Amino acid sequence: MCVLAAFAGFAAVSDGSDATDPVVIRELTGDDVISTGIAAEYKYTFTESAVFSSISITYTAELVYDGDTVTSGVSPSSGSLTSGTPVTLKVASQSDAGTYTLKVTVTETVTDEDSQTVTYEYNDSKKIKVMEPIKLTVSVENTGAADLYNGKVVFYLDGELIEGSETDVSVKAGATTDVSYSYLPDGLSSGKHTYYIEATDGSVIQGIGADNKVTFYYEDGNYDWINYLMVVLIVVMLLLLVWVFRKPVKNFGKPKSRR
């Protein structure tokens, strides 16, 4: 959640009058990390605490990536606000992983009891990390006599429960099915990891339980140190080449008889 409070004179675009100063609270809420290919919803609330004869609140919203505004990145991209009533901003699904910024600009025009009018502008933003999910899959086999197993399972990664990973599973007697969950690896370290599933109702079925761990290796995609190392190596090699080619050749220019 991103909560901001604005008090007297904040970001004012005024006509020079001394209208009563607004006191507002702004909230921009939603997920910090989302998956590629999936749209997400955010809530923006603008609450005006001061009392005015009239008030008009409008906003514009945009999604910015790598310094550029994403076309149709947010909808609605503009509109009117009612004090204290949240507006839903839908961020369109993005195919490129990276850090995006949801920006909201609010224009508030107020008129007090003395008919003095002032326009204020507020700018809020929220960083959104878009990541490629990891598909965690476990093969479940119903070796029991029951014709059908219907239940729910949750995923554990490195022994820790993945919050929100509850998944339905149904498998007939003697049959096998795959249970999958798309996991966003925010903060996951590079290297070896394990996961498994547990039935929420305690059912015992092949493939479920900590004894059925699946191992995978994850690379976090941050290769900056490798790039820096390569640049250093290239520079060193260039310096060596320059040194070799510019090094004076011993006896160069002397007659053969005197070499």
C-alpha positions in Angstrom: 0.0 0.0 0.0 1.2 3.5 -0.8 -0.4 6.1 1.5 0.4 9.8 1.2 -0.9 12.8 3.1 -0.9 16.4 1.7 -1.3 19.5 3.8 -1.4 23.2 3.3 0.0 24.5 0.0 1.2 21.1 -1.4 1.8 21.3 -5.2 -0.5 24.2 -5.6 -1.2 25.9 -8.9 -2.8 29.0 -7.6 -4.4 32.2 -9.0 -2.9 34.1 -6.1 -5.9 34.0 -3.7 -5.8 32.7 -0.2 -8.4 30.0 -0.3 -8.6 27.5 2.6 -5.8 25.0 2.3 -6.9 21.4 1.5 -5.9 18.5 3.7 -5.9 15.3 1.7 -5.0 11.7 2.0 -4.1 9.7 -1.1 -3.8 5.9 -1.3 -2.5 3.8 -4.2 -2.8 0.1 -3.4 -2.2 -3.1 -5.3 0.4 -5.9 -5.8 4.1 -4.9 -5.9 4.9 -7.9 -8.0 2.8 -9.3 -10.9 3.2 -12.0 -13.6 3.9 -11.4 -17.2 0.8 -11.9 -19.4 -1.6 -11.2 -16.6 -3.5 -7.9 -16.0 -3.7 -6.5 -12.5 -6.0 -4.1 -10.7 -5.0 -1.2 -8.5 -7.0 1.1 -6.3 -6.5 4.9 -6.0 -8.3 6.9 -3.3 -8.3 10.6 -2.9 -9.8 11.9 0.3 -10.4 15.6 1.0 -10.8 16.5 4.6 -11.4 20.2 4.3 -14.8 21.6 3.6 -15.3 23.8 0.5 -18.3 25.4 -1.3 -17.4 23.4 -4.4 -14.7 20.9 -5.3 -13.7 19.2 -8.6 -11.2 16.4 -8.7 -9.9 14.8 -11.9 -7.0 12.5 -12.6 -4.8 11.0 -15.3 -3.0 7.7 -15.1 -0.2 6.2 -17.1 2.1 3.2 -17.0 5.8 4.0 -17.6 8.5 1.5 -18.6 12.1 2.3 -19.4 11.2 6.0 -19.5 8.4 5.6 -22.0 4.6 5.6 -21.5 3.1 2.2 -22.3 0.4 2.5 -24.9 -3.0 1.6 -23.4 -1.1 0.5 -20.3 -3.8 1.7 -17.8 -7.5 1.9 -18.1 -9.3 4.2 -17.5 -6.4 6.6 -18.2 -8.4 9.6 -17.0 -11.6 10.5 -15.2 -13.2 12.2 -12.3 -12.8 11.3 -8.6 -15.2 11.5 -5.7 -13.5 12.3 -2.3 -13.1 9.1 -0.3 -14.3 6.8 -3.1 -11.6 4.6 -4.7 -11.3 4.3 -8.4 -10.1 1.0 -10.0 -7.1 1.3 -12.4 -6.5 -1.8 -14.5 -2.9 -2.3 -15.6 -2.8 -4.2 -18.9 -0.8 -7.4 -19.1 2.8 -7.0 -20.1 4.9 -9.5 -22.0 8.3 -7.9 -21.0 9.6 -8.5 -17.5 11.0 -5.5 -15.7 10.1 -2.7 -13.3 7.2 -0.5 -14.4 5.8 2.6 -12.7 2.1 3.4 -12.3 1.8 7.2 -12.2 -1.4 9.1 -11.1 -1.7 12.9 -11.5 -4.6 14.5 -9.7 -6.0 18.0 -10.3 -8.1 19.4 -7.5 -10.0 22.7 -7.9 -11.7 24.1 -4.8 -13.8 27.1 -4.0 -14.2 28.2 -0.4 -17.1 30.1 1.2 -15.5 33.4 0.2 -15.6 32.4 -3.5 -11.9 32.1 -3.7 -10.8 29.4 -6.1 -7.4 27.5 -6.1 -6.2 24.6 -8.2 -3.9 22.0 -6.7 -1.9 19.3 -8.4 -0.8 16.0 -6.8 1.5 13.3 -8.2 1.6 9.8 -7.0 3.4 6.7 -8.2 3.9 3.0 -7.5 6.7 0.7 -8.7 5.4 -2.6 -10.1 7.8 -5.5 -10.8 6.7 -7.7 -13.7 8.3 -11.1 -13.5 8.3 -14.4 -15.5 6.7 -17.0 -13.3 8.2 -20.4 -12.5 5.8 -23.3 -13.1 6.0 -25.7 -10.2 4.5 -29.1 -11.2 4.0 -32.2 -9.2 2.7 -35.5 -10.6 0.0 -37.0 -8.4 -1.2 -40.7 -8.6 -4.3 -42.1 -7.1 -3.3 -45.6 -6.0 -6.3 -45.9 -3.7 -9.5 -47.7 -4.2 -11.6 -44.6 -4.3 -12.9 -43.9 -7.8 -12.1 -40.2 -7.5 -9.9 -38.0 -5.3 -11.1 -34.5 -5.0 -9.2 -32.1 -2.8 -7.0 -29.1 -2.4 -3.2 -28.9 -2.1 -0.8 -26.2 -1.2 2.8 -25.8 -2.3 5.9 -25.6 -0.1 9.1 -24.1 -1.4 12.3 -24.9 0.5 10.1 -26.1 3.3 8.1 -22.9 3.5 4.4 -22.6 2.6 3.8 -20.5 -0.5 0.9 -18.2 0.6 -2.0 -18.2 -1.9 -0.8 -21.5 -3.6 -4.0 -23.5 -2.8 -4.8 -25.5 -5.8 -7.6 -28.0 -6.7 -6.7 -31.5 -7.7 -8.9 -34.3 -9.0 -7.6 -37.8 -10.0 -9.4 -41.0 -10.6 -8.4 -44.3 -9.1 -5.3 -45.7 -10.8 -4.8 -42.5 -12.8 -2.1 -39.8 -12.6 -2.4 -36.1 -13.0 -0.1 -33.1 -12.9 -0.8 -30.3 -10.4 0.8 -26.9 -11.2 1.3 -23.5 -9.7 2.8 -20.4 -11.2 5.2 -19.0 -8.7 6.7 -15.5 -8.9 10.3 -15.8 -7.9 10.6 -12.4 -6.2 13.7 -12.5 -4.0 14.4 -16.1 -4.8 18.2 -16.8 -4.8 20.1 -18.4 -7.6 20.9 -22.1 -7.1 19.2 -25.3 -6.0 15.7 -25.3 -4.6 13.0 -27.9 -3.7 9.3 -27.9 -3.6 6.4 -30.3 -2.7 2.7 -30.3 -2.1 0.6 -31.2 0.9 -3.2 -32.0 1.0 -5.1 -29.4 3.0 -7.3 -32.2 4.4 -4.4 -34.5 5.4 -5.2 -37.1 2.7 -2.4 -39.6 1.9 -1.9 -40.0 -1.8 1.1 -40.8 -4.0 3.0 -37.6 -4.9 1.7 -35.6 -2.0 3.9 -34.9 1.0 7.5 -33.8 1.9 8.9 -37.2 0.9 8.0 -36.3 -2.7 10.2 -33.3 -3.2 11.0 -31.9 -6.7 14.4 -30.2 -7.3 15.0 -27.4 -9.6 17.8 -24.8 -10.2 17.0 -21.1 -10.6 19.0 -18.3 -12.1 17.8 -14.9 -11.1 18.6 -13.3 -14.5 20.9 -10.7 -13.0 24.1 -11.0 -15.0 25.5 -7.5 -14.3 28.6 -8.8 -12.6 29.4 -11.0 -15.6 29.0 -8.1 -17.9 31.3 -6.0 -15.8 33.9 -8.8 -15.7 33.7 -9.2 -19.4 34.3 -5.4 -19.9 37.3 -5.5 -17.6 38.8 -8.5 -19.4 38.3 -6.9 -22.8 40.0 -3.7 -21.6 42.9 -5.7 -20.2 43.3 -7.6 -23.4 43.3 -4.4 -25.5 45.9 -2.9 -23.2 48.1 -6.0 -23.6 47.7 -5.9 -27.4 48.7 -2.2 -27.5 51.7 -2.9 -25.2 52.8 -5.8 -27.4 52.6 -4.0 -30.7 54.2 -0.8 -29.4 57.0 -2.5 -27.6 60.3 -1.7 -29.4 61.9 -4.5 -31.3 65.4 -5.2 -30.0 68.2 -4.2 -32.6 65.5 -2.9 -34.9 67.2 -0.7 -37.7 70.7 -2.0 -37.1 72.7 -3.6 -40.0 72.6 -7.4 -39.8 76.4 -7.5 -39.2 76.0 -5.4 -36.1 73.0 -7.3 -34.6 
